[in-house]
Amino acid sequence: MEMSGGDRLCLSERLKAATDELQKLEKLVMSGDCAPRVLGEFRSAVDSIRQTAWAVQQWTELQQQHRDPYKVLGILGEERIRRATQLTKDLTIDLESQELGLETEGLKKLFEAIKDLYERMEPLFKKSLV
């Protein structure tokens, strides 16, 4: 999706404001006055946006150098797998501690999505075991 000059300026301003806010948050985080779980979720969110920003930067630089930007897609796929693995582990802990249950909004949709993913992944691993 192409951005107009005004949109780019707005995005640049928002990124600058977000950077300033993150620097302020960093000082607060260093105080240690935060629940470990909340801090972990924050770290995951920051890690995700950091990876996305890196991928967009790489994509743009490779395009400007007239090189193949599509190699970045493999790295993004690997990052999605890493994040999904971490989220799955976190959700497992939530389920074991009974923080999530059938009444939890979206849990059924998550179950269906994981089931579909499992059905698509299973043949890959059956082939590798032969």
C-alpha positions in Angstrom: 0.0 0.0 0.0 1.5 3.3 -1.1 1.4 6.2 1.3 1.0 9.8 0.3 3.5 12.4 1.5 1.1 13.6 4.2 0.5 10.1 5.5 4.3 9.5 5.6 4.7 12.7 7.6 1.9 11.7 10.0 3.4 8.3 10.4 6.8 9.8 11.0 5.4 12.1 13.7 3.5 9.2 15.3 6.7 7.1 15.3 8.6 9.9 16.9 5.9 10.3 19.6 5.8 6.6 20.2 9.6 6.6 20.6 9.5 9.4 23.1 6.8 7.5 25.1 8.7 4.3 25.0 11.8 6.1 26.4 9.7 7.4 29.2 8.2 3.9 29.8 11.7 2.5 29.9 12.5 4.6 32.9 9.3 3.5 34.7 10.0 -0.1 33.9 13.4 0.1 35.4 11.7 1.0 38.8 10.6 -2.6 38.9 7.1 -1.6 40.1 5.2 -3.8 37.6 3.6 -7.2 37.6 5.9 -9.8 35.9 3.0 -11.0 33.7 2.2 -7.4 32.5 5.9 -6.8 31.9 6.1 -10.0 29.9 3.2 -9.0 27.7 4.7 -5.6 27.1 8.0 -7.2 26.1 6.2 -9.4 23.6 4.4 -6.5 22.1 7.6 -4.4 21.9 9.4 -7.4 20.4 6.7 -7.8 17.8 6.7 -4.2 16.6 10.5 -4.2 16.6 10.5 -7.2 14.3 7.9 -5.7 12.1 9.7 -2.4 11.8 12.9 -4.3 11.0 11.2 -6.3 8.3 9.7 -3.2 6.7 13.0 -1.4 6.8 14.8 -4.4 5.2 12.0 -4.6 2.5 12.4 -0.9 1.7 16.2 -1.0 1.6 16.3 -4.1 -0.6 13.7 -2.5 -3.0 15.8 0.7 -3.2 18.9 -1.3 -3.9 17.0 -3.2 -6.7 17.5 -6.4 -4.8 14.9 -9.1 -4.1 12.9 -8.0 -1.1 11.0 -11.3 -0.9 13.7 -13.0 1.1 12.5 -11.0 4.1 9.2 -13.0 4.0 11.0 -16.1 5.1 12.4 -14.3 8.1 8.9 -12.9 8.9 7.5 -16.4 8.8 10.1 -17.7 11.2 9.3 -14.8 13.5 5.6 -15.5 13.4 6.4 -19.1 14.3 8.5 -18.0 17.3 5.8 -15.6 18.5 3.1 -18.2 18.1 5.2 -20.7 20.0 5.6 -18.3 22.9 1.9 -17.3 22.9 1.0 -21.0 22.9 3.2 -21.6 25.9 1.7 -18.6 27.7 -1.9 -19.8 26.9 -1.0 -23.2 28.2 0.1 -21.7 31.5 -3.2 -19.6 31.6 -5.3 -22.7 31.0 -3.4 -24.7 33.7 -3.9 -21.9 36.2 -7.6 -21.7 35.2 -7.3 -18.1 34.2 -9.0 -19.0 30.9 -12.1 -21.2 30.5 -15.0 -21.9 28.2 -16.5 -18.5 29.1 -13.3 -16.7 27.8 -14.2 -14.6 24.7 -12.6 -16.0 21.6 -11.4 -19.2 23.0 -13.6 -21.3 20.7 -12.3 -19.4 17.7 -8.7 -20.0 18.9 -9.4 -23.7 19.3 -10.8 -23.9 15.7 -7.8 -22.0 14.3 -5.3 -24.2 16.2 -7.2 -27.3 14.9 -7.0 -26.1 11.3 -3.3 -25.3 11.8 -2.6 -28.7 13.2 -4.4 -30.4 10.3 -2.2 -28.5 7.9 1.0 -29.2 9.8 0.4 -32.8 10.6 1.2 -34.1 7.0 4.5 -32.2 7.1 5.7 -34.1 10.1 4.3 -37.4 9.0 6.5 -37.1 5.9 9.6 -36.3 7.9 9.1 -39.3 10.1 9.1 -41.8 7.2 
